[in-house]
Amino acid sequence: MVPVPVDPLVRRHRTALRLCFAIPGLSLATWVTRTPDVRDRLDASTADMGLVLFGMSIGSMLGILVAGALVSRFSTRPVIVAGMCLVLASVGVTALGTAVSSAPWVAFGLLLLGAGVGLSEVASNVDGAGVERELGRPVLPALHGCYSLGTVVGALLGVAGAAAGFPVPWHLALVLLLVIALFAVAVVGLRPGTGRVQAADAGPGRAAPAADTGAGVRERRLYLDARLLLIGGVVFGMTLAEGAATDWLPLLMVDGHDMPSGLGSLVYAGFAAAMAAGRFAGGPVVARVGRPVVLGGGALLTAAGIALVSFVDSPVAAGCAVLLWGLGTSLGFPLALSAAGESGPDTTGRVALTSRIGYVALLAGPPALGFLGEHQGLRAAMVPVLLLILVAAALSPATAARPRHTGDADDEHAVPTAHQDAGGRVSTAAPSPQGCRKA
């Protein structure tokens, strides 16, 4: 079969999405790797840091809850732009709050970061699912790999800054200039119109508000879809494990395993590198053994890593176990999103709902661990994460691809993120014409 040429606009759009995934990762990792220094500047306890991180939880909830409706009304491009602007603003506000040693300002900066990530990432995932439809092959794992690559860059910058004793406010200010430049390159490649519910889609003679009402009814029905909720359970456990590492890993290494601040940040960089490696290299593994096996095995690998960090009193073992933790969680979110997009009609709604569950776990769950860590220690605070990741492993069979039947009413809505059999393995069958339709 002769390969279908890729539209240059699609290729440019994919490049823009890569940057839009990398920017939040870079911004978040910059904050994470400097948390020991920020904690010292604020003179904050573990519980106090949990309250500061709660600002991110509030922002993420606000962004996630409105992202799907905003995409349906305005399309993905303006939502991504708005989210990216909030992310950029958050870096500046956090730098200011750290400079004046103000916990409320730092919390407000994290609120902006959570809201920006919630908006931009939900919209970017919807865009990524659309690019998968157009290319007929998996795209989301590599896009999430760009997020992880951004965290690697941010973590390495943080390690260098911490080792050199570079002031946190100036570090954040320089990172702000970098992410502004990246966003200026990305914004020109984003295409308009993706994900928007057109008035014509509601039917002849019906207005756009009626379409919005229909979208609300469809979204409520998604909450009753048992298989989609099982996929949501997988993504919740996997992204909570990722979020726990993202928010607490440097402090966990410093306070729980008596590592120096710079070495704790370096361990987080190793986690981010393992995440990036798993996401970029995971495609062939998924093609060979199937999505449920990869997700289940990854969850068990994550559980092993968390158990070693929590229960083995050895900094060396903990540092090595973090690599298992990162590699195991690497494909959880993107593969669960692909499974959600294939699970039935209304692809945009399904991807948005699953993204919402994932980002609630990623951004809102970890601050609660801080309150547990204040009383039991951060190593003990990881035990609930360990239990939930085991639940995710048990639920992983729900991510198998749906059987496809000729004439299935859902076919035109399904996302051919990869041409897969019922086990989630990639097949060589060409995508159906319906699968190539735009959302």
C-alpha positions in Angstrom: 0.0 0.0 0.0 1.3 3.4 -1.0 1.7 5.7 2.1 -0.7 8.6 2.1 1.2 11.9 2.1 0.9 13.9 5.3 -0.7 17.3 4.9 2.0 20.0 5.8 -0.6 21.7 8.0 -1.1 18.5 10.0 2.7 18.1 10.4 3.0 21.7 11.6 0.1 21.3 13.9 1.7 18.2 15.4 4.9 20.2 16.0 3.0 22.9 17.7 1.3 20.4 20.0 4.7 19.0 20.9 5.8 22.4 22.1 2.4 22.9 23.9 3.0 19.7 25.8 6.6 20.5 26.6 6.0 24.0 28.0 3.8 22.9 31.0 6.3 20.1 31.7 9.2 22.5 31.7 7.4 25.0 33.9 6.2 22.4 36.4 9.6 20.7 36.7 11.3 24.1 37.3 9.1 24.5 40.3 9.4 20.9 41.5 13.2 20.8 41.5 13.5 24.0 43.5 10.8 23.0 46.1 13.5 22.4 48.8 14.9 25.9 48.3 11.4 27.4 48.1 10.4 25.6 51.3 13.4 27.1 53.0 12.7 30.6 51.7 9.1 30.3 52.9 10.2 28.7 56.2 7.3 26.2 55.6 6.6 22.8 57.1 5.4 19.8 55.0 1.8 20.6 55.9 2.4 24.3 54.9 3.8 23.1 51.6 0.7 21.0 51.1 -1.4 24.2 51.6 0.8 26.0 49.0 0.3 23.1 46.6 -3.4 23.3 47.2 -3.4 26.4 45.1 -2.5 24.2 42.2 -5.3 21.9 43.1 -7.9 24.7 43.0 -6.6 26.0 39.7 -6.5 22.6 38.1 -10.0 21.9 39.1 -11.2 25.2 37.7 -9.3 24.6 34.4 -10.3 21.0 34.0 -14.0 21.5 34.8 -14.5 24.2 32.1 -12.1 23.0 29.5 -14.5 20.6 27.7 -17.3 23.1 27.5 -14.9 25.8 26.3 -13.5 23.5 23.6 -17.0 22.7 22.4 -17.9 26.4 22.2 -14.7 28.0 21.0 -12.6 25.1 19.6 -9.2 23.9 20.9 -6.9 26.7 19.7 -8.2 29.6 21.9 -8.4 27.3 24.9 -4.8 26.2 24.4 -3.7 29.8 24.0 -5.5 30.9 27.1 -4.1 28.0 29.1 -0.6 28.7 27.9 -0.9 32.3 28.8 -1.9 31.3 32.4 1.1 28.9 32.5 3.4 31.7 31.5 1.9 34.1 34.0 2.2 31.5 36.8 6.0 31.3 36.3 6.3 35.1 36.8 3.9 35.2 39.8 5.7 32.3 41.5 9.1 34.0 40.9 7.6 37.1 42.6 6.2 35.2 45.5 9.5 33.4 46.1 11.4 36.7 45.9 9.3 38.3 48.6 9.0 35.0 50.6 5.2 35.1 50.4 3.4 31.8 50.6 0.1 33.3 49.4 1.8 34.6 46.2 3.5 31.3 45.5 0.1 29.5 46.1 -1.5 32.0 43.7 1.2 31.3 41.1 0.5 27.6 41.4 -3.2 28.3 41.1 -2.5 29.9 37.7 -0.2 27.0 36.8 -2.9 24.4 37.6 -5.6 26.4 35.7 -3.4 26.8 32.7 -2.3 23.2 32.6 -5.9 22.0 33.0 -7.1 24.2 30.1 -4.3 23.6 27.7 -3.7 19.9 28.3 -7.3 18.9 27.9 -7.6 20.9 24.7 -4.2 19.6 23.5 -5.3 16.0 24.1 -8.4 16.6 22.0 -6.2 18.1 19.3 -3.8 15.1 19.6 -6.7 12.7 19.2 -7.6 14.6 16.0 -4.1 14.3 14.7 -4.2 10.6 15.4 -7.3 10.3 13.3 -5.7 12.2 10.4 -2.4 10.3 10.5 -3.9 6.9 11.3 -1.2 6.0 13.9 -0.5 6.7 17.6 0.4 10.2 18.4 -0.6 10.8 22.0 2.2 8.7 23.6 4.9 10.8 21.8 3.1 14.0 22.6 3.1 13.1 26.3 6.7 12.1 25.8 7.3 15.8 24.9 5.7 16.8 28.2 8.2 14.4 29.9 11.0 15.8 27.8 10.1 19.2 29.0 10.2 18.0 32.6 13.7 16.5 31.9 14.9 19.9 30.7 13.3 21.7 33.6 14.7 19.2 36.1 18.2 19.5 34.7 18.0 23.3 34.8 16.7 23.0 38.4 19.6 20.6 39.4 22.1 23.0 37.9 20.5 26.0 39.7 20.3 24.2 43.0 23.9 23.0 42.7 25.2 26.5 41.9 23.1 28.1 44.6 21.4 30.3 41.9 18.5 32.3 43.5 15.1 30.8 42.8 13.4 34.0 41.6 16.1 34.7 39.0 16.0 31.0 37.9 12.2 31.3 37.4 12.6 34.6 35.5 15.0 33.0 33.1 12.8 30.0 32.5 9.9 32.5 31.9 11.8 34.0 29.0 12.5 30.5 27.6 8.9 29.4 27.7 7.7 32.6 26.1 10.0 32.0 23.2 8.8 28.4 22.8 5.1 29.5 22.9 5.7 32.2 20.3 6.9 29.4 17.9 4.1 27.0 18.8 1.1 29.4 18.5 1.5 29.9 14.8 1.1 26.2 14.1 -2.2 25.6 15.9 -5.1 25.2 13.6 -8.6 26.7 14.4 -11.9 24.9 14.6 -10.9 21.5 16.1 -13.5 20.2 18.7 -16.0 23.0 18.2 -19.6 22.1 18.2 -21.1 23.9 15.2 -24.7 25.1 15.1 -25.2 22.9 12.0 -24.3 19.8 14.1 -27.4 20.3 16.2 -29.7 19.8 13.2 -31.6 22.1 10.7 -33.2 25.1 12.3 -31.6 24.6 15.7 -29.3 27.2 17.3 -25.9 26.8 18.8 -27.2 26.9 22.4 -29.3 23.9 21.7 -26.1 22.1 20.6 -24.5 23.1 23.8 -27.4 21.6 25.7 -27.0 18.4 23.7 -23.3 18.3 24.6 -24.2 18.6 28.2 -26.6 15.6 28.0 -24.0 13.6 26.2 -21.4 14.4 28.9 -23.8 13.3 31.6 -24.4 10.0 29.8 -20.6 9.4 29.7 -20.6 9.3 33.5 -22.9 6.3 33.2 -20.7 4.4 30.8 -19.2 1.6 32.9 -16.3 0.8 30.6 -15.3 4.5 30.4 -15.4 4.7 34.2 -13.1 1.6 34.5 -10.7 3.3 32.1 -11.0 6.4 34.3 -9.9 4.2 37.3 -6.8 3.2 35.4 -5.9 6.8 34.5 -6.6 8.0 38.0 -4.2 5.5 39.6 -1.5 6.0 37.0 -1.6 9.8 37.0 -1.7 10.0 40.8 1.5 8.0 40.8 3.0 10.5 38.3 1.7 13.5 40.2 3.0 12.2 43.5 6.5 12.0 42.1 6.2 15.3 40.3 5.2 17.2 43.5 7.0 15.4 46.2 9.9 13.3 44.8 12.8 15.8 45.6 11.4 16.4 49.1 10.8 12.7 49.5 14.5 12.0 48.7 15.8 14.9 50.9 13.5 14.3 54.0 12.9 10.6 53.6 16.3 9.4 52.5 18.6 12.2 53.8 19.9 13.1 50.4 21.4 16.6 49.7 19.0 19.0 47.9 20.9 18.8 44.6 20.9 15.0 44.6 17.2 15.0 45.4 16.6 17.1 42.3 18.8 14.9 40.2 16.7 11.8 41.3 13.7 13.6 40.0 15.5 14.3 36.7 16.1 10.5 36.5 12.3 10.0 37.0 11.5 12.4 34.3 14.1 10.9 31.9 12.6 7.4 32.5 9.1 8.8 31.8 10.3 10.3 28.5 12.1 7.2 27.4 9.1 5.0 28.1 6.8 7.3 26.1 9.0 7.7 23.1 10.0 4.0 23.0 6.7 2.4 24.1 5.0 2.3 20.7 6.6 -0.9 19.4 6.0 -2.6 22.7 2.3 -1.7 22.6 2.2 -3.0 19.0 3.6 -6.3 20.0 1.9 -7.2 23.3 -1.2 -4.9 23.3 -2.4 -2.0 25.4 -3.9 -3.9 28.4 -0.6 -5.8 29.0 1.5 -2.7 28.8 -0.8 -0.8 31.2 -1.0 -3.7 33.6 2.7 -4.4 33.5 3.5 -0.7 33.8 1.3 -0.4 36.9 3.0 -3.4 38.6 6.4 -1.9 37.7 5.3 1.4 39.3 4.1 -0.4 42.4 7.5 -2.1 42.7 9.3 1.3 42.5 7.0 3.0 45.0 7.3 0.0 47.4 11.1 0.2 47.3 11.1 3.9 47.9 8.7 3.6 50.8 9.9 0.5 52.6 13.6 0.1 51.9 15.8 2.3 54.0 18.5 2.8 51.4 19.1 6.0 49.3 20.8 3.9 46.6 17.8 1.5 46.3 15.4 4.5 46.4 17.3 6.3 43.6 17.2 3.1 41.4 13.6 2.4 42.2 12.6 5.9 41.0 13.6 4.7 37.5 11.1 1.9 37.8 8.5 4.3 39.0 9.0 6.6 36.1 9.2 3.9 33.4 6.1 2.2 34.8 3.9 5.3 34.7 5.1 6.6 31.4 2.5 5.2 29.1 -0.4 5.2 31.6 -2.0 8.5 30.7 -1.6 8.5 26.9 -2.7 4.9 26.4 -5.7 5.4 28.7 -6.7 8.4 26.6 -6.5 6.4 23.4 -8.6 3.7 25.0 -11.2 6.3 26.1 -11.3 7.7 22.6 -12.1 4.3 21.1 -14.6 3.3 23.8 -17.7 4.6 22.0 -19.3 7.6 20.3 -18.5 11.3 21.2 -14.7 11.0 21.0 -14.2 14.6 22.2 -16.3 14.2 25.2 -14.7 10.9 26.1 -11.1 12.2 25.8 -12.1 15.4 27.7 -13.7 13.4 30.5 -10.8 11.0 30.9 -8.3 13.9 30.7 -10.3 15.6 33.5 -10.0 12.5 35.7 -6.3 12.2 34.9 -5.5 15.9 35.7 -7.6 15.8 38.9 -5.3 13.0 40.1 -2.2 14.6 38.7 -2.7 18.0 40.1 -5.2 17.7 42.9 -4.3 14.4 44.5 -0.6 15.1 45.6 -1.4 18.1 47.9 -3.5 15.8 50.1 -0.4 13.6 50.4 1.4 16.5 52.1 -1.1 16.5 55.0 -0.5 12.7 55.5 3.2 13.2 55.1 3.2 15.9 57.9 2.0 13.3 60.4 3.4 10.0 59.0 6.3 11.1 56.8 6.4 11.3 53.1 7.5 7.7 52.6 4.4 6.5 54.4 2.3 9.0 52.4 3.1 7.0 49.3 1.3 3.9 50.5 -2.2 5.1 49.3 -0.6 5.7 45.9 0.8 2.2 45.9 -2.7 0.7 46.7 -4.4 2.8 43.9 -1.7 1.8 41.4 -2.5 -1.9 42.2 -6.2 -1.1 41.5 -5.2 0.4 38.2 -3.3 -2.8 37.3 -6.5 -4.9 38.1 -8.6 -2.6 35.9 -6.2 -2.6 32.9 -8.2 -5.2 30.9 -10.9 -2.6 30.4 -8.5 -0.7 28.0 -8.7 -3.3 25.3 -9.9 -2.1 22.0 -13.6 -2.5 21.3 -14.5 -5.1 18.7 -15.3 -3.4 15.4 -18.2 -4.5 13.3 -19.3 -3.5 9.8 -22.1 -1.1 10.1 -21.5 -0.3 13.8 -23.2 2.9 14.5 -20.3 4.0 16.6 -17.7 3.5 13.9 -17.8 7.0 12.6 -17.1 8.3 16.0 -14.3 6.0 16.9 -10.7 7.2 17.0 -8.3 5.0 15.0 -5.4 5.9 17.3 -3.9 2.7 16.0 -5.4 -0.1 14.0 -5.8 -2.5 16.8 -7.4 -5.9 17.5 -9.4 -6.6 20.6 -6.2 -7.0 22.6 -5.1 -3.5 21.7 -2.3 -4.8 19.4 -1.6 -2.9 16.2 -2.8 -4.6 13.0 -1.9 -3.9 9.4 -5.5 -3.1 8.3 -6.0 0.2 6.7 -8.2 2.8 8.5 -11.8 2.9 7.4 -13.0 6.0 5.6 -15.2 6.8 8.6 -12.1 6.7 10.8 -10.5 9.4 8.8 -13.3 11.9 9.3 -12.6 15.0 11.4 -14.3 15.5 14.7 
